[in-house]
Amino acid sequence: MSALSILFGMLVGLSLGLTGGGGAIFAVPLLVYGLGTPTKEAVGISLAAVGATAFVGFLHRWKLREVELRTGLLFAFAGMLGAPIGTWLAGLLPDQVLLLSFGALMVIVAVRMWRQASKRNPVAGSPECPSPDDQDGPTCRRDASGALLLSSRCAGLLLVVGVMTGVLSGLFGVGGGFVIVPALVLFSGMSIHRAVGTSLMVIALVSVSGIAAQIWSARAIAPLVTGLFVLGGVAGLLAGQRIGRRLKGPALQKVFVVAILAVAVLVIVRNLYA
């Protein structure tokens, strides 16, 4: 079991390092079907292991200046508010309904990200890049240097999406990276590499709130399995970050889309034929 825990942790860490999210989506199935962990306990272990692994990845990305602290902290604050709500809802709604909705959301996000990755990135100041004064442009805009213009509309949008991410974290035991990365790219105009680094910081902070909600709900978190998962996760994360830095932004974005779609199909098929 120890070897399997480390191996599964490496798979989760590889996903986190490569895409900045998606790792926890694999963590719960691996714990439940690979290690025979009860589902509710697996959710807690997933949050603790993914949160700790993501924190290590965030520190590495921060040193490389691939993290937008202001944007990430705003997102994380909202997510930490939403996580306890998700934990509460998880005890009220049928699992099949939640998971089917979860799969549908992933498909929508994947389609939008694929379309964006297929377009040529606009250059600041070009006709394709909206100016800060363009009222018909996206809610969040950036100036010529690439800095985010945090207007009240933009902050409100990021807060709403952050709360939704936190709710998903509490519902499914995920870090929310599969939502955080696309949201940062789509709504804040952040590059995929910076979105990955910022996502790791958000995942680490939101996971703390999710773990607290799990403990408050009297759900056990096995320290040995969690520790082994983190050990393997850190090794996998470092490998994933090295691989990810060799891929161009659009290519890395499409890799992330493929991972999202694969998990979405698995979730939908399993629940439709359950």
Secondary structure, DSSP 8 states (H G I E B T S, - for coil): -HHHHHHHHHHHHHHHHHHSS-HHHHHHHIIIIIH---HHHHHHHHHHHHHHHHHHHHHHHHHTT---HHHHHHHHHHHHHHHHHHHHHHTTS-HHHHHHHHHHHHHHHHHHHHHHHHS----TTSTTS--TT-TTS-SSEE-TTS-EE--HHHHHHHHHHHHHHHHHHHHHS---HHHHHHHHHHHH---HHHHHHHHHHHHHHHHHHHHHHHHHTT----HHHHHHHHHHHHHHHHHHHHHHHTS-HHHHHHHHHHHHHHHHHHHHHHHH--
